Amino acid sequence: MVNQSKTLQTFTGSIIMEKEIQKKKLFTKNLLKWHGTNHRSMPWKGEKNPYLIWLSEIILQQTRVEQGLPYFEKFKSKYPTVRDLAHAPEDEVMKLWEGLGYYSRARNLHAAAKFITSDLNGIFPNEYDQIRNLKGVGPYTAAAIASFAFNLPFAVVDGNVYRVLSRYFGIDEPIDSSAGKKLFAQLAQELLDEKQPGNYNQAIMDFGATHCTPALPACSKCPMQIECSAFQNNTFDKLPVKSKKLKRTQRFFNYLIINQKDKIFIKKRKEKDIWQNLYDFPLIETGSLVEEQNFILKHKNWQRWMSGSTVNIQRVSAPMKQDLTHQRIVARFWEIELLGEYIPEMGNGWLTVIRENLEEYAFPKVIAVYLRQKLLTLELF
């Protein structure tokens, strides 16, 4: 009886394993078949120039295609080669990136371009490990470049891939856990069509972005539905699973727009904080939203900067918000006029620029929006 039981268990296990193998094969087959008639038109699709592929992938990190597309075109036009990007001034690169957010991407892009130009003679690396070692390039981006540019068999794993695989295979392992990341990376690599890795990677990303979407996926006309665990069990809205909830802290910025005739004070942010290497105005951060009219006049930094000046607080903006990954910035802008010829002691690093030339500098989104609105949000206390 014992031997019969072991034999039955082995037989049952073999059937389950065979079904799992067939399910994986069907996934890859049906995915590529779907992609054959469901192409998303994008300017970098089919591109073999690794520099342009890299540029598109960095831009698309944390960014929707619709938002990233004009930035790709601007960078491609301004810097057609990696050497062109490497030789560009940092402020120029940051200004071109303005509004796209996650500015560390631009800094890393520029640094990696300089490395390729100086250390690799301007030749983009053609091996996965070398690509992975570029600043700002993670496993996903390296796999995308390796497969699209060099046809190397490395599977991409991003938000779209997590969603598609978790639903199809019914995987409830949290995608933000170490075990989950390892599980999905291994599964993605098993499913990869190694004869056409670039085509497969593009297919699964397109499928997740346009068909197996986060909300309201097209399940009713899905070629995967017979084998899809989420479709069969009506659990598409529960997958993928995340174990950690995003916590967003709130910070309150009071920007001093100090005008002296046609000049205004700005400074590049160098500290290890948000918006590094972007420009902003003199800043007083507070623990809550400031409602007091005399707040600026009482603040010690204001008194230090403006000692000896005759000042006029003209207007104060309504609160303006910018959401970052882990922070929400609530900003108010204080328009201040300096009367007379005295120039306050602002400390090292401050610049006085003509106000109409502010468009030459890269600012955080909340400041750029404020400047574009041309004070339309300003209100008196």
Order of alpha helices (4+ residues) and beta strands (2+ residues): alpha-alpha-alpha-alpha-alpha-alpha-alpha-alpha-alpha-alpha-alpha-alpha-beta-beta-beta-beta-alpha-alpha-beta-beta-beta-beta-alpha-beta
